[in-house]
């Protein structure tokens, strides 16, 4: 029985929450098997600390925020944004060395990124910028949930869209029903970029309806995907419509994934577009994409159940798996480099 699991890189940024989720009420979460509490300090910045009171095994997320500090709901110990205990209600002096872990945080786009690895490396490797999530030229909607599957299964899924036509023919662009063109892949030490140019094909009916484009005409289309970090994918789909018919229509898909543990992954997804602006179009599109992503979640959870029961098998790979195989290599090397 083969075991393809390799662990997860810790020296990486993971999106532990959306910005809107973090406020003055503590938010408890987990990543890489580590309990983390998030809250906003008095100046509005996000703080990430270990979610366990140094006095007793009680989550700080069950306490409350007082200015820049978070106060345990059991012991009353108060911790500042560095994790240092600054107040103990039962005595005047704070016990020497009393503290909880503190983690580097960057709020970028509409996501809160946290670094759980070696703190000194965080500033040298800033999170990848995702300006389209907040840029006025893009309309964005999305969601978040936990998938009962290891993050590797999600990476494999993002790296190959040829399954879309099988999983959900409604959402699938008609171009995907033909034989897939060759996948062009570009690599760096830590990233995988790929693309293919699809022959001219009609728009999906739902896309033509919200954009006002023709349902009969065929347009060249291009798929691009990018594994940008262990916790981030950014993909796009371009339909090259002539300017006099409305211009190119582009979807951008952002997937921020965080391993909760070896069998669970938090998935924050966003769908951005540069056409059909406004909430009305988003209200039409949201259930279409949410339904597809939920179908994929169910499939990945089933895969995890098979692996848990029978172990990893000898997968039969095809040309469309080239990007996924490269991502696996990068992740194995990152984990090995951390020792």
Beta strands, then each sheet from edge to edge (+ up, - down):
strand 1: 13-18
strand 2: 27-31
strand 3: 34-40
strand 4: 46-50
strand 5: 64-66
strand 6: 69-71
strand 7: 78-79
strand 8: 85-87
strand 9: 102-108
strand 10: 111-115
strand 11: 139-147
strand 12: 184-187
strand 13: 192-201
strand 14: 219-229
strand 15: 232-239
strand 16: 249-261
strand 17: 264-273
sheet 1: 1+ 10- 9+ 4- 3+ 2-
sheet 2: 5+ 6- 7+ 8-
sheet 3: 11+ 17- 16+ 15- 14+ 13- 12+
end
